């Protein structure tokens, strides 16, 4: 997925794996530099703003936009509606599999280019919230009227496909491919992270949850 560039940094020469001395550095995707080195800000709107919802309605269950509302926004206004629509669907699938229960409408934005054409902005704040105690386990957007990721079956994906006007077989194939990609790449990605930044105990919880969620999701598609 197209995501904001992020690096883990450390203070006082301590390893980045020391939580109290580490921070993240995120490159702004809403800035562009011209040939003369001048920096310009690109306008962006999160999906609550773009759809006319208040900040306190970022979750669908709180009266905020549905995933279908968000997808229709992209279909109607993106300069590349097919590409951006598929990216948005993959984002929802990833949140479901990776345990991100905080993927709400304010975590999505549209970005205006210098010629004022619109595109889906790079994704940001993709976190496995399910590995953190005390945070809601329910999804920010329902899948076939179901918010509990442990109770989403093939029929829920089929209902979801109807809601967003997409072929159900295609959608289920996307879920299955995402499961395969995540399970195949997870060990390598964790090893690459630890080689660069050192070991993080939290990664064990994240890996354990994601593996369990992917396997459960695969079983429920049967």
N, C-alpha and C positions, 0 to 999 in steps of 0.2 A: 504494500500500500504506500501511497504518497504521504509521507509523514514529515513533520517538522524535524530538522536536524538537532540532535541533542547529544551533549557530552557530559560525562561526570567529572567534576573537578574536586580538588582537595585544598585545604588550608594548612598553613604552617608546615608544609613538607610532609604531612601525615598521609598515609595511604588513603585512597578514596573509599576504601572499605570501612573506614572509621566513620560511622553515621554522624556523629556530632561535629565532624570537621569536613563534611562533604557537601557539595551543592551541585546543581545542574545548570549548565549553560545552554541556552536554547537560541538558535539562530532565528531571527525574525524573518518570516516569509513574506511579510507585508511591506518590505522595503526593497527598492531596486536602485541600482547605481548606473548612471549614464556613462558615456565614454569619457567625460571630463571629470569623473569622480564625484559628481553631485548625487546625493542620496534623496530619493523621493519616497513618500509614504503612499502605499496603495490603500484605498478604502476597502474595508471589509465589514460585513454584518453577520452576526451569528443568526441562527435560524429562528430564534425567538423574535429578534428584531425584525427580520425579513418577513416573518409571517404574522406580525402584529400581536405577539404574546408578551406578557410581562415577565420579568426575571424570576418571579415566584411561580411561574407556570412552565418551568423547563422540563418537568417530568410529565409524561402522558397521563399518569394516574392522578396528577394534580390539576387536570384540565388543560394540559399543554398539548402541543401538536402531536399527532400520531406519526409513525414512520412513513405512512402513505402520504401525509401532508408534506413531509420533508422531501420525499422522492418526487412528488409532483412539482415542488418548487424548482428542483433541478431540471426536470423534464421541460418545464415551461420557459426557464430563463437562462440555462447554461449555454455557453457557446459550443460546447461539445456534450450534448445531453446523453448520448448513448454511453460514452466513456465514463462520464461522471456518475450516471445512474448505476452502472455496474459497480463502480468503486464504492458507492454508498451502500449498496446491498452487501458487498463483501465486508464493509466496516461493521455492519450489524451482525453478520455471521461471526466475525472475529470477536466482537464483544461478548457474544454468547459463549463461544468456545474458550476464550481466554479469561473469563470471569470478571469482565468489566461491567459492573452494575451501575456505573456512573456515566454511561454513554448517552447523555441527554441532548436536548436541542441546542443548548448553549455550548456544547462541545463540537458543534458543526458550524461552519461559516461559508459564506460565499465571498469571493475575492474579485474585486474590480481590477482589470488590467489598466495600463496607461491609456488605452483607447476605449475604456469603459465597457469592454466585453466582460461577461461574468463567467466564472469557473468555480467549481467546488474547491475550497481551500484545502491545503494539506491537513491531514488529521493531527490532532494533538491530545495530550493528556490521556493516552491509552495505558491504563493501569489495571492490574489484576486486583481489584478491590475485594474480591472474595477471599483473598489471603489475609485480609486485615479484619480483626475482630471488631464487632460493634457497628459495622457498615451493612446496610440493607443488602440482602442477597437477591432481591428482585431486579429484573431488567428495567432499564429506563423506558424502553419501548417494548410493547407486547409483541409476541409472535403468535398469531392466531388467537388473540384474546388471552394469552397465557403469559404471565410475568415471571413465573417460577422456572428457572432454567432446567431444573431437575424433572419437570413435568411436561417438557416439550417433545412431542412425538411427531411421527410422519404426518399425521392428520393436521397438526398445528402448522407445520410448514406449508401444507397444501392450502390451508385457510389463509395463511399469510400471503401466499402467491396470488390468490384471488384478490386480496385487499390491495396489493400493489400492482396488479395487472401484469403479472409475469408468468411464464410457463412454469408449472409446478415441478415438472421433471428437471428442467434446467436449474431451478432453485435448489432442489435436493442434490443435484450433481455438484453444485457449488459448495454446499455444506460438506458433502463427502470429500471433495477435493481439498477443502480447507482443513478438515480433520487430518487427512493424510499428510499434507504439507507441514502442519504444525507438529505432529508427532515425529516426523522425519527430521525436522530442522531444530527441534527444541534442544537436544543434547549438544549439538554443535554450537548453537547460539549461546548457551549458558557457558560452555567451555571458552568461547571467544571472549565473553564478558569477563570471566574470572581471570583469563590470561592477561587482560589489559588492566583490570581494576582491582583484582584480588577477590577473595571469597566473600560472599554475602550469605549469611544464614537464611535470610528471607527468601532467597532464590530457591531453596529446597522446598519451602512451602508453596511457592508459586508453581514450580515444576510439578509437584505432587498434585496440586489442584487441577492444573491444566490437563495433565494426563488423564486424571479421573473424569473430568468433564468431557473430554473428547471421546473417551471410550464409552461413557454413558450415552452421549449424544449419538454415537454410531449404533449402539444397541437399540436405542429408541427409534431409529429410522427403519429398523427391520420389521 
